């Protein structure tokens, strides 16, 4: 419903939609450039992803590979678990960043959770 009962100004609506699209594109570009970290094992494994979820770096502390602590199979399994956990933590941080950057834009589109392609 339009306040005052008038018809919507189509030119004004189109301009608003274009601005929102530009703002969304700008926010997505910022996310692609912003890096966030996640870690596991008390910092033994650190993963860096972009705000859009692209894995950029993985650092493994040599202490994570202690050949005297366990069998090779156990060490490899533990290391794999730490890598997965670090990447998941980094991706969770990326999703939080996405919500911070894109959430206000999504709300401007009428609510946030029902927009295809947005994780929130």
BELZIUR-V388157 format. One line per field, one symbol per residue. ss: DSSP state (~ for helix, > for strand, _ for the rest). psi: psi as a letter, one per 30 degrees, with the letter a starting at -180 (. if undefined). Layout:
ss->???
psi->???
//
This chain:
ss->__~~~____~~~~~~~~~~~~~~~~~~~~~~~~_>>>>>>~~~_>>>>>>____>>>>>>_~~~_______~~~~~~~~~~~~~~~~~~~~~~~~~~~~~~~~~~~~~____________
psi->kkkfglkkjeeeeeeeeeeeeeeeeeeeeeeffkklllllhggekkkkllfggkkelkkjkfffijffelleeeeeeeeeeeeeeeeeeeeeeeeeeeeeefeeeeefggfehgjkfkg.
//
